[in-house]
């Protein structure tokens, strides 16, 4: 099964998504800030990255920039999972290379898994 990197500084949310993805059969890796997320993305080579925007050490937008500049990580799909329903932030994230911008409160974790399933199946079929 695919490997997912979850970059989230809120331990309750990271545990929730970690447990939900693990229960669905995914291998998960957790990072608690953007800098750790960048290191783990390079080390673990995940199939997809779900990341928060507001984090310490390196925010989500900065992390996307670093991921897309790095030869090892530039092709890993990145999905923003944010509490901010801000169209400007969403557009900026998409312009920097995010695959999608998901408002956490709008979707149950199982719906996020369904989206991940879809994106990962498209990635493997292309």
N, C-alpha and C positions, 0 to 999 in steps of 0.2 A: 504494500500500500504506500501511498505517497507520504512524503515528509513535509510537515507544515511548521514554519517558524512563526511564533506568536510574540510580537514585541508590544508589551503592555506593562505600564508601571503600576497599575492598580492590581494588587495581588488577588483580590476577590474575582475580578474579571478575567485575569490570566488563568486562574484555577478553573473558572467556569468553562472557558473556551478550551483549555487543555483537557479537562475531563470529557467535554462533549466530543471533541475531535478524536480523542483516544478511544472512547466508547464506540465511535463510528469506524474504528479500525485504522485510523491514521497514526503515524509516528509523529510525535510533537516535540518541539524544542521551544523553550521559553527564554525570552530576554526581558530584563526589567527596565531597560532604557535604550535609547537610540544607539549609543556607542557599543553597548553589549550586543545589540541587534546586528550591527554591522559586522562585528567580529564573528558572531555565530553564523551569519549568512555566508561568510567566506569559508568558515571551517566545516559547516554542516551541509552546504549546498542543498537547501530545501527546494521542493518543487513549487512552493508558493509561500508568500509572506503576508501575514495579516498584521497591520501595525496601527497603533494609536498615533495621533498627531501631537498631543501635548505630553511630552515626556522630558525627564531631566537628561542632562549631558549632551543630547542631540535630539532635536524634535523630529517628528515624522517627515516633514518636508525636507529637512536637511539630510535625513537618512535616505530618502528616495534619491536625492541628488548624488549622494556618495555611492549608493548601490548601482545607479545607472552609469556612473563614470568608471566603475571597476570592471575589469575584463571578466573576472570570475562570477560576478553577480548581476551583470547588466541585463541578462535575459530572464531572470527570475521574475515571474509576475508578482506584483505588489498590490495588495488591496488595503485601503484605508478603512479602519474600524474606528469611528469617532463619535463622540457625544455632541459635536458641534454641527448643527444644521446651518452651515454657512456656505452659500453658493460660491462666494469668492474663494474660500479655502478649497472647496471641492474642485473648482476650475483650475486652481493653481496646482493641486495635487495631480490632476489628470494631465496637465501640461508638462509636469515633471516626469510623467511616465507611469502613474498609477493605473491599474487595470479598472478599478472601481472605487467608489467612495460610498461606504455604507454607514448610515446612522445607527448606532448600536440599539437605541430605544425603538427603532422601527422594525427590527427583525428579531425573532427568536433564534437562539443558537442553532437549532436544527435547520432553520431556513438558511443560515450562513453556511452550514455544511452542504446543503443542497446546491448552493451557489458554487462552493468550492468543488464539489463533484463535477458540476457542469464545466467549470473553467479548466479543471485538470483533464477531463476527458477531451476537451477541445485542444488542449496543449499536446496531448499524446497522439491525437489523430492528425495533427498538422505536420 
